[in-house]
């Protein structure tokens, strides 16, 4: 069995209620005053201005070269003005000085391909890493130098140094 959704149930009940009381709807229509229906309000100034704007065509528009920041571009929005002329007028408007204001939030407009020199006292993570690698290389190199095999020349020197250090310990 298919369940009825809330919207369909609401719609069905509303239609049933309208069919059950048709006299109420008919009474409301008859209570309107016939004179109210004949009253036509005169168009407002705004409506008259919009009608004049919609009646404008390409021939009624001023030359684009004569337009400046203070010109009225509203006529170019008329439905009878060609799309090409409308786009040219809007392009001229948006490239004017009025719309060329920088907002100050354009942090990412800079050229980040050229970096400023760092202060010599500044040590970055990359510099720290390179210094650690150099220190490890120097330490490994020193260990290799101390672990070199003893040759006869150096063995004699080693024994002499050991003999002198023993003499120094006895005198102390």
C-alpha positions as a Python dict, from the first residue, in 0.01 Angstrom:
ca = {
    (1, 'X'): (0, 0, 0),
    (2, 'X'): (138, 337, -100),
    (3, 'X'): (155, 597, 176),
    (4, 'X'): (30, 945, 109),
    (5, 'X'): (278, 1229, 159),
    (6, 'X'): (205, 1533, 367),
    (7, 'X'): (178, 1764, 67),
    (8, 'X'): (-63, 1544, -128),
    (9, 'X'): (-278, 1491, 181),
    (10, 'X'): (-287, 1868, 246),
    (11, 'X'): (-373, 1941, -118),
    (12, 'X'): (-653, 1681, -122),
    (13, 'X'): (-808, 1820, 200),
    (14, 'X'): (-789, 2178, 71),
    (15, 'X'): (-968, 2082, -252),
    (16, 'X'): (-1235, 1894, -58),
    (17, 'X'): (-1292, 2196, 167),
    (18, 'X'): (-1324, 2428, -136),
    (19, 'X'): (-1576, 2194, -300),
    (20, 'X'): (-1777, 2160, 21),
    (21, 'X'): (-1823, 2540, 55),
    (22, 'X'): (-1854, 2682, -299),
    (23, 'X'): (-2103, 2949, -186),
    (24, 'X'): (-1836, 3126, 24),
    (25, 'X'): (-1609, 3181, -277),
    (26, 'X'): (-1899, 3299, -491),
    (27, 'X'): (-2018, 3545, -226),
    (28, 'X'): (-1676, 3707, -206),
    (29, 'X'): (-1669, 3766, -581),
    (30, 'X'): (-2014, 3929, -575),
    (31, 'X'): (-1930, 4163, -287),
    (32, 'X'): (-1676, 4354, -494),
    (33, 'X'): (-1792, 4698, -595),
    (34, 'X'): (-1815, 4729, -976),
    (35, 'X'): (-1693, 5087, -955),
    (36, 'X'): (-1371, 4972, -784),
    (37, 'X'): (-1291, 4760, -1086),
    (38, 'X'): (-1322, 5055, -1326),
    (39, 'X'): (-1081, 5281, -1135),
    (40, 'X'): (-751, 5299, -1317),
    (41, 'X'): (-470, 5471, -1140),
    (42, 'X'): (-256, 5706, -1346),
    (43, 'X'): (98, 5580, -1398),
    (44, 'X'): (350, 5710, -1150),
    (45, 'X'): (655, 5909, -1255),
    (46, 'X'): (872, 5602, -1210),
    (47, 'X'): (647, 5394, -1438),
    (48, 'X'): (652, 5669, -1700),
    (49, 'X'): (1031, 5687, -1684),
    (50, 'X'): (1057, 5307, -1723),
    (51, 'X'): (825, 5314, -2024),
    (52, 'X'): (1040, 5582, -2188),
    (53, 'X'): (1354, 5381, -2116),
    (54, 'X'): (1205, 5065, -2266),
    (55, 'X'): (1109, 5257, -2580),
    (56, 'X'): (1473, 5356, -2647),
    (57, 'X'): (1665, 5189, -2930),
    (58, 'X'): (2026, 5192, -3054),
    (59, 'X'): (1964, 5509, -3253),
    (60, 'X'): (1846, 5693, -2939),
    (61, 'X'): (2166, 5617, -2747),
    (62, 'X'): (2449, 5870, -2724),
    (63, 'X'): (2787, 5791, -2878),
    (64, 'X'): (3008, 5585, -2646),
    (65, 'X'): (3292, 5835, -2682),
    (66, 'X'): (3078, 6106, -2519),
    (67, 'X'): (3008, 5902, -2205),
    (68, 'X'): (3199, 5974, -1885),
    (69, 'X'): (3173, 5896, -1512),
    (70, 'X'): (2872, 6123, -1463),
    (71, 'X'): (2674, 5995, -1764),
    (72, 'X'): (2346, 5807, -1724),
    (73, 'X'): (2390, 5451, -1847),
    (74, 'X'): (2032, 5345, -1764),
    (75, 'X'): (1916, 5393, -2123),
    (76, 'X'): (2149, 5117, -2238),
    (77, 'X'): (1951, 4871, -2025),
    (78, 'X'): (1643, 4915, -2243),
    (79, 'X'): (1503, 4596, -2392),
    (80, 'X'): (1521, 4746, -2744),
    (81, 'X'): (1894, 4827, -2725),
    (82, 'X'): (2116, 4566, -2890),
    (83, 'X'): (2318, 4335, -2668),
    (84, 'X'): (2644, 4441, -2837),
    (85, 'X'): (2590, 4812, -2766),
    (86, 'X'): (2481, 4736, -2408),
    (87, 'X'): (2800, 4536, -2344),
    (88, 'X'): (3019, 4812, -2488),
    (89, 'X'): (2852, 5073, -2266),
    (90, 'X'): (2888, 4855, -1957),
    (91, 'X'): (3252, 4787, -2042),
    (92, 'X'): (3316, 5161, -2066),
    (93, 'X'): (3135, 5214, -1735),
    (94, 'X'): (3321, 4942, -1545),
    (95, 'X'): (3660, 5053, -1677),
    (96, 'X'): (3596, 5409, -1560),
    (97, 'X'): (3769, 5551, -1252),
    (98, 'X'): (3453, 5507, -1046),
    (99, 'X'): (3489, 5129, -1042),
    (100, 'X'): (3869, 5105, -1031),
    (101, 'X'): (3897, 5110, -652),
    (102, 'X'): (4120, 4853, -485),
    (103, 'X'): (3968, 4703, -174),
    (104, 'X'): (4288, 4650, 23),
    (105, 'X'): (4213, 4282, 76),
    (106, 'X'): (4412, 4166, -224),
    (107, 'X'): (4691, 4004, -26),
    (108, 'X'): (4766, 3748, -292),
    (109, 'X'): (4821, 3992, -581),
    (110, 'X'): (5193, 4024, -516),
    (111, 'X'): (5472, 3863, -714),
    (112, 'X'): (5587, 3578, -492),
    (113, 'X'): (5849, 3445, -734),
    (114, 'X'): (6115, 3685, -603),
    (115, 'X'): (6192, 3665, -234),
    (116, 'X'): (6338, 3937, -14),
    (117, 'X'): (6670, 3867, 154),
    (118, 'X'): (6634, 3734, 508),
    (119, 'X'): (6797, 3899, 804),
    (120, 'X'): (7123, 3713, 880),
    (121, 'X'): (7004, 3644, 1233),
    (122, 'X'): (6697, 3463, 1099),
    (123, 'X'): (6737, 3086, 1092),
    (124, 'X'): (6473, 2896, 900),
    (125, 'X'): (6391, 2528, 937),
    (126, 'X'): (6573, 2455, 611),
    (127, 'X'): (6887, 2628, 735),
    (128, 'X'): (6870, 2435, 1065),
    (129, 'X'): (6837, 2109, 874),
    (130, 'X'): (7137, 2188, 654),
    (131, 'X'): (7347, 2287, 957),
    (132, 'X'): (7260, 1957, 1128),
    (133, 'X'): (7364, 1762, 818),
    (134, 'X'): (7696, 1952, 801),
    (135, 'X'): (7760, 1887, 1172),
    (136, 'X'): (7692, 1515, 1124),
    (137, 'X'): (7931, 1505, 827),
    (138, 'X'): (8206, 1677, 1027),
    (139, 'X'): (8152, 1441, 1321),
    (140, 'X'): (8170, 1137, 1094),
    (141, 'X'): (8485, 1274, 933),
    (142, 'X'): (8649, 1328, 1273),
    (143, 'X'): (8560, 974, 1378),
    (144, 'X'): (8719, 838, 1061),
    (145, 'X'): (9036, 1036, 1130),
    (146, 'X'): (9063, 906, 1489),
    (147, 'X'): (9000, 546, 1387),
    (148, 'X'): (9274, 541, 1126),
    (149, 'X'): (9514, 245, 1160),
    (150, 'X'): (9833, 310, 1358),
    (151, 'X'): (10138, 307, 1136),
    (152, 'X'): (10489, 246, 1271),
    (153, 'X'): (10570, 618, 1254),
    (154, 'X'): (10264, 713, 1449),
    (155, 'X'): (10307, 420, 1691),
    (156, 'X'): (10642, 553, 1805),
    (157, 'X'): (10493, 898, 1848),
    (158, 'X'): (10204, 745, 2040),
    (159, 'X'): (10438, 564, 2280),
    (160, 'X'): (10644, 875, 2336),
    (161, 'X'): (10332, 1076, 2417),
    (162, 'X'): (10215, 804, 2655),
    (163, 'X'): (10559, 798, 2824),
    (164, 'X'): (10557, 1177, 2868),
    (165, 'X'): (10206, 1173, 3011),
    (166, 'X'): (10314, 906, 3267),
    (167, 'X'): (10607, 1126, 3373),
    (168, 'X'): (10377, 1423, 3414),
    (169, 'X'): (10141, 1222, 3634),
    (170, 'X'): (10428, 1109, 3863),
    (171, 'X'): (10551, 1463, 3916),
    (172, 'X'): (10210, 1593, 3997),
}
